[in-house]
Amino acid sequence: MPRAPQLVTELVGTFVFLFVISLSGLSGSFAPVAIGMALLAMVYMGGHISGAHYNPAVTLGLFLRRKIAWLHALAYWGAQLAGGVLAFVAGYLVSGQAPGIHPGPKVQALQALGVEIIFTAGLLLVVLNVAATKRTHGNSFYGMAVGFFIAAAIFVGGPISGAAYNPAVGFGATLGAAIFAGGGWSDLWLYVAGPVIGAAIGAGINYLQLDRPEPGDITP
């Protein structure tokens, strides 16, 4: 099981990151930059404590690559989802807006799902190769790599899928819209299924890249 400081870091880091997302619509075309910078900062804030997942899909990918145990993953998922809900509630309280998250106009569900899968897989590859491997242990660029990738993914994927790449974003935004703006739940599956499938694909590709377990990895 993770220690209390790790769970607090996941809760607080997810909250701050997703609070920025909840308010990013006010930033217009600069929203992806704000979101990427927030994630970059939060990754550096908590990377040395919890690993700075802030995303159930990232935790799933690390579990599939045997970097963490299943009880550890479950505890992280609870902290991340709680942080996501609190972030979107707080976002509504300070802005009065709860738009939820949805695919772009005239976008088909499979198109949105494809974007969520591809960019979540890319995120997992970045995390696994720069922040969760002994081959790059101690590097100073891991936060920038993650933050810049998310900013780029939101810039190009946002108009198509809404750019969650994170089930905590999908659930928190959908719940906030349902509570405060009469929103529905019909699109939530995209922001759960897409990141989950993407995480599995990213973990699978990383397995093929590295070919063998690393010292310290969890083995059956």
C-alpha positions in Angstrom: 0.0 0.0 0.0 1.2 3.6 -0.7 2.1 5.8 2.3 0.0 8.8 3.3 2.4 11.4 1.7 2.0 9.6 -1.6 -1.8 9.7 -1.5 -1.9 13.3 -0.4 0.4 14.2 -3.3 -1.7 12.4 -5.8 -4.9 14.0 -4.4 -3.4 17.5 -4.3 -1.5 17.2 -7.6 -4.6 15.9 -9.4 -6.7 18.6 -7.8 -4.5 21.5 -8.9 -3.9 20.1 -12.4 -7.6 19.5 -13.0 -8.6 22.8 -11.4 -6.6 24.5 -14.1 -8.4 22.3 -16.7 -11.8 23.3 -15.2 -11.0 27.0 -15.7 -9.1 26.6 -18.9 -12.1 27.5 -21.1 -11.6 31.1 -19.9 -8.2 31.2 -21.5 -9.4 30.6 -25.0 -6.7 29.5 -27.5 -4.1 29.6 -24.7 -5.9 26.8 -22.7 -3.5 24.0 -23.9 -0.5 26.0 -22.8 -2.0 26.7 -19.3 -2.9 23.0 -18.9 0.5 21.8 -20.1 2.3 24.2 -17.8 0.2 23.2 -14.8 0.9 19.5 -15.4 4.6 20.3 -15.9 4.8 22.1 -12.5 2.7 19.4 -10.7 4.9 16.6 -12.0 8.0 18.3 -10.6 6.1 19.0 -7.4 5.2 15.4 -6.7 7.4 13.2 -8.9 9.9 12.4 -6.1 7.0 11.6 -3.7 4.3 9.7 -5.5 5.6 9.5 -9.1 3.1 12.2 -10.1 0.6 10.1 -11.9 -2.5 12.4 -11.5 -4.3 10.2 -14.0 -5.8 6.7 -13.5 -4.7 5.7 -17.0 -1.1 6.5 -16.1 -1.4 4.4 -13.0 -3.0 1.6 -15.0 -0.1 1.6 -17.4 2.5 1.5 -14.6 0.6 -1.4 -13.1 0.5 -3.3 -16.4 4.3 -2.7 -16.7 4.7 -4.1 -13.1 6.0 -0.8 -11.7 3.4 -0.8 -8.9 1.2 -3.4 -7.2 -2.5 -3.6 -7.6 -3.3 -2.3 -4.1 -1.1 0.6 -4.8 -3.0 1.3 -8.0 -6.4 1.1 -6.4 -5.4 3.6 -3.7 -4.0 6.0 -6.3 -7.2 5.7 -8.4 -9.3 6.7 -5.3 -7.1 9.7 -4.6 -7.1 10.8 -8.3 -10.9 10.5 -8.7 -11.4 12.4 -5.5 -9.1 15.1 -6.6 -10.8 15.3 -10.0 -14.3 15.7 -8.5 -13.1 18.3 -6.0 -11.3 20.2 -8.8 -14.4 20.5 -11.0 -16.7 21.4 -8.1 -14.2 24.1 -7.1 -14.0 25.3 -10.7 -17.7 25.8 -10.8 -17.8 27.6 -7.4 -15.2 30.2 -8.6 -16.4 30.6 -12.2 -20.0 29.6 -12.3 -19.3 27.4 -15.3 -19.6 23.7 -15.6 -19.5 22.9 -19.3 -18.5 19.2 -19.0 -16.5 17.5 -21.7 -17.7 16.4 -25.1 -16.5 15.6 -28.6 -16.4 18.5 -31.1 -19.3 19.3 -33.3 -20.0 16.8 -36.0 -17.4 14.4 -34.6 -18.3 10.7 -34.6 -17.9 8.7 -31.4 -15.3 6.4 -33.0 -13.2 9.4 -34.1 -13.2 10.9 -30.6 -12.4 7.5 -29.2 -9.5 7.1 -31.5 -8.0 10.4 -30.5 -8.4 9.5 -26.8 -6.7 6.1 -27.4 -3.8 7.4 -29.5 -2.8 10.3 -27.3 -3.2 8.4 -24.1 -0.9 5.7 -25.5 1.5 8.4 -26.4 1.4 9.9 -22.9 2.1 6.4 -21.4 5.1 6.0 -23.7 6.5 9.4 -22.6 5.9 8.6 -18.9 7.3 5.1 -19.0 10.4 6.1 -21.0 11.4 9.3 -19.3 10.0 9.0 -15.7 9.5 5.3 -14.9 12.7 3.6 -16.1 16.1 3.2 -14.6 17.6 3.9 -18.0 16.7 7.6 -17.6 16.7 7.7 -13.8 17.7 11.1 -12.3 17.0 13.1 -15.5 15.8 16.7 -15.1 13.6 16.8 -18.2 10.8 14.4 -17.3 8.3 17.0 -16.2 8.9 19.1 -19.4 8.4 16.0 -21.6 5.1 15.2 -20.0 3.8 18.7 -19.9 4.8 19.6 -23.5 3.3 16.3 -24.8 -0.1 17.1 -23.1 -0.1 20.6 -24.4 0.5 19.4 -27.9 -2.1 16.6 -27.6 -4.7 19.2 -26.4 -3.9 21.6 -29.1 -4.6 19.1 -31.9 -6.9 16.6 -30.2 -9.2 19.0 -28.3 -11.4 20.0 -31.2 -12.0 16.4 -32.0 -12.4 14.5 -28.7 -12.4 17.2 -26.0 -8.9 16.0 -25.0 -9.3 14.3 -21.6 -6.7 11.5 -21.9 -7.5 11.0 -18.2 -10.6 9.2 -16.7 -10.4 11.6 -13.7 -11.0 14.5 -16.1 -13.8 12.7 -17.8 -15.5 11.7 -14.6 -15.0 15.0 -12.8 -16.1 17.2 -15.7 -19.1 15.0 -16.4 -20.2 14.9 -12.8 -19.7 18.6 -12.4 -21.9 19.3 -15.4 -24.5 16.9 -14.2 -24.7 18.5 -10.8 -24.5 22.1 -11.7 -25.7 22.4 -15.3 -28.1 19.6 -15.9 -25.6 17.8 -18.1 -25.8 14.1 -19.2 -23.6 11.1 -18.9 -23.7 9.8 -22.5 -20.2 10.8 -23.4 -18.4 9.6 -20.3 -17.6 6.2 -21.7 -15.3 7.8 -24.3 -13.2 9.3 -21.5 -13.0 6.0 -19.7 -12.7 3.5 -22.5 -10.3 5.6 -24.6 -7.7 6.2 -21.9 -7.9 2.6 -20.6 -7.3 1.2 -24.0 -4.6 3.7 -24.7 -2.9 2.9 -21.5 -2.8 -0.8 -22.3 -1.5 -0.1 -25.8 1.2 2.3 -24.5 2.3 -0.3 -21.9 2.4 -3.0 -24.5 4.6 -0.9 -26.8 6.9 0.0 -23.9 7.2 -3.8 -23.2 8.4 -4.3 -26.8 10.8 -1.4 -26.6 12.5 -2.5 -23.4 12.3 -6.2 -24.0 13.1 -7.3 -20.4 12.2 -6.4 -16.9 14.3 -3.9 -15.0 15.8 -4.4 -11.6 13.1 -3.5 -9.0 10.1 -4.2 -11.2 7.4 -6.3 -9.6 7.3 -9.9 -10.9 4.6 -12.5 -10.6 
